[in-house]
Amino acid sequence: MKVVIAGGFGVGKTTFVGSVSEIDPLNTEATLTQASSGVDDITGVPTKSTTTVAFDFGRRTVDGITLYLFGTPGQNRFWYMWEDMARGALGAIVLADTRRLDDCFASIDFFERRDVPFIVAVNAFDDAPAYSSGDLRDAIGLPPNVPLLQLDAREAGSSTHALIELLEYRLRQPVTA
């Protein structure tokens, strides 16, 4: 089953896939160069030196279910790839960063418009402000039925918990023909 890991630039998608994958993940990281200056907004992530230019790919088996993980690139200029990644997906995990919460809106809108089930996972960054789940849900206008959780994408257990949360969310949804 395909799972999409999405979110804004520098939110931790590559880290998530790398921490949870049971195989060596494929990633398409490229070094940020002067050519991307003014194109890629590094506000809030000034130490970021690489970026995904196609996608990340990993695999994780949870309770006998094999999940194929596709991490999207975060920059607007690569969003044309998202359609193919989302097609046929079981669902998506939208990563959010409280230092740049506005960056998650486009990802949420993308999956809502295409009726792709998703959950939102707020990634823990050492210098990021912490907010209650209620405040976060209100800030991003997340419906009460959509799961919201906090995670640390660097930790396999935390990322695995998000995958399980997505699977459980999907199991709670009515089956449509």
C-alpha positions as MATLAB code, in Angstrom:
seq = 'MKVVIAGGFGVGKTTFVGSVSEIDPLNTEATLTQASSGVDDITGVPTKSTTTVAFDFGRRTVDGITLYLFGTPGQNRFWYMWEDMARGALGAIVLADTRRLDDCFASIDFFERRDVPFIVAVNAFDDAPAYSSGDLRDAIGLPPNVPLLQLDAREAGSSTHALIELLEYRLRQPVTA';
ca = [
       0.000    0.000    0.000;
       1.237    3.446   -0.904;
       1.575    6.143    1.749;
       2.563    9.696    0.873;
       4.672   11.729    3.302;
       4.055   15.375    2.442;
       4.570   18.869    3.768;
       6.427   22.084    3.206;
      10.091   22.681    2.512;
      12.385   21.482    5.302;
       9.660   19.933    7.458;
      11.367   16.533    7.841;
       9.944   14.299    5.121;
      13.318   12.800    4.140;
      14.175   12.316    7.808;
      10.821   10.590    8.430;
      11.255    8.155    5.536;
      14.865    7.474    6.521;
      14.075    6.807   10.170;
      11.201    4.414    9.608;
      12.196    2.534    6.432;
      13.243   -1.090    6.868;
      15.291   -0.849    3.669;
      17.952    1.666    2.762;
      15.767    4.523    1.556;
      16.143    5.988   -1.885;
      16.419    9.732   -1.753;
      17.093   12.411   -4.295;
      18.760   15.017   -2.128;
      20.666   17.762   -3.899;
      22.743   20.530   -2.403;
      21.066   23.919   -2.204;
      22.941   26.335   -4.441;
      22.920   30.041   -5.170;
      20.597   29.258   -8.103;
      17.827   28.422   -5.636;
      18.379   31.588   -3.618;
      15.168   33.567   -3.721;
      13.314   30.498   -5.040;
      13.510   28.228   -1.991;
      12.468   30.046    1.157;
      14.775   28.895    3.959;
      13.126   31.113    6.572;
      13.026   29.108    9.781;
      15.502   26.520    8.465;
      18.676   28.564    7.848;
      21.000   25.571    8.335;
      19.267   23.462    5.662;
      21.828   22.612    2.997;
      20.052   19.985    0.865;
      16.647   19.523   -0.700;
      14.634   16.706   -2.264;
      14.393   17.203   -6.012;
      12.199   14.221   -6.922;
      11.051   12.018   -4.040;
      12.137    9.808   -1.183;
      11.188    6.137   -1.158;
      11.158    3.635    1.663;
       9.304    0.564    2.828;
       7.896   -0.363    6.211;
       5.938   -3.446    7.232;
       3.424   -2.923   10.030;
       1.471   -5.930   11.329;
       2.039   -7.790    8.058;
       0.989   -4.830    5.900;
       3.718   -3.582    3.582;
       3.673    0.182    3.216;
       5.553    1.871    0.385;
       6.517    5.337    1.528;
       6.778    8.199   -0.945;
       8.183   11.432    0.454;
       7.273   14.438   -1.653;
       9.522   17.377   -2.453;
       8.404   20.418   -0.489;
       9.034   23.277   -2.885;
       6.231   24.605   -5.070;
       8.301   24.127   -8.216;
       8.190   20.336   -7.734;
       4.512   19.998   -6.867;
       3.631   18.710  -10.328;
       4.959   15.325   -9.084;
       2.456   15.143   -6.240;
      -0.436   14.017   -8.491;
       1.329   10.791   -9.450;
       2.447   10.128   -5.891;
      -1.065   10.613   -4.504;
      -2.797    8.489   -7.148;
      -3.808    5.184   -5.552;
      -2.435    6.085   -2.136;
      -3.929    4.563    1.003;
      -3.446    7.966    2.566;
      -0.965   10.649    3.493;
       0.857   12.011    6.479;
       1.156   15.789    6.305;
       4.148   16.929    8.348;
       3.957   20.361    9.930;
       6.515   22.607   11.632;
       5.277   25.101   14.241;
       7.996   27.563   13.185;
       6.323   27.759    9.763;
       2.816   26.452   10.283;
       1.490   28.240    7.179;
       3.540   25.837    5.052;
       1.211   22.910    5.821;
      -1.939   24.558    4.401;
      -1.133   23.783    0.760;
      -0.519   20.111    1.566;
      -3.770   19.810    3.511;
      -5.676   21.520    0.691;
      -4.061   19.217   -1.875;
      -5.268   16.037   -0.163;
      -8.684   17.440    0.773;
      -9.391   18.422   -2.858;
      -8.514   14.923   -4.048;
     -10.327   13.053   -1.265;
      -7.080   11.393   -0.172;
      -7.364   10.578    3.546;
      -4.616   12.185    5.605;
      -3.453   12.842    9.115;
      -1.353   15.749   10.341;
       1.832   15.137   12.325;
       3.653   18.067   13.894;
       7.389   17.383   13.757;
       9.418   18.286   16.841;
      12.270   20.685   16.189;
      14.516   21.737   19.056;
      13.901   25.462   18.539;
      10.214   25.229   17.590;
       7.504   26.600   19.856;
       5.223   23.985   21.417;
       1.452   24.347   21.302;
      -1.414   22.241   22.566;
      -3.185   19.970   20.120;
      -6.316   22.099   20.477;
      -4.456   25.280   19.575;
      -2.768   23.581   16.608;
      -6.048   22.130   15.366;
      -7.660   25.576   15.574;
      -4.708   27.290   13.874;
      -4.814   25.028   10.820;
      -8.595   24.590   10.779;
      -8.351   20.823   11.039;
     -11.680   19.004   11.290;
     -12.166   17.057   14.529;
     -12.247   13.690   12.711;
      -8.758   14.121   11.187;
      -6.043   12.832   13.534;
      -3.419   15.288   14.737;
      -0.334   14.048   16.522;
       3.116   15.204   17.454;
       6.213   13.250   16.485;
       9.953   13.361   16.158;
      10.768   12.304   12.596;
      14.289   11.363   13.693;
      12.936    8.535   15.829;
      11.769    5.323   14.166;
       9.264    4.604   16.926;
       7.690    8.025   16.635;
       7.414    7.790   12.844;
       6.051    4.242   13.066;
       3.381    5.508   15.475;
       2.286    8.008   12.800;
       2.022    5.226   10.196;
      -0.073    3.137   12.598;
      -2.269    6.160   13.320;
      -2.873    6.582    9.574;
      -3.738    2.868    9.201;
      -6.146    2.995   12.149;
      -7.735    6.174   10.781;
      -8.306    4.459    7.446;
      -9.824    1.418    9.163;
     -12.344    3.660   10.953;
     -13.578    5.140    7.683;
     -16.670    3.735    5.988;
     -16.076    1.548    2.963;
     -17.369    3.046   -0.277;
     -18.020    1.161   -3.495;
];
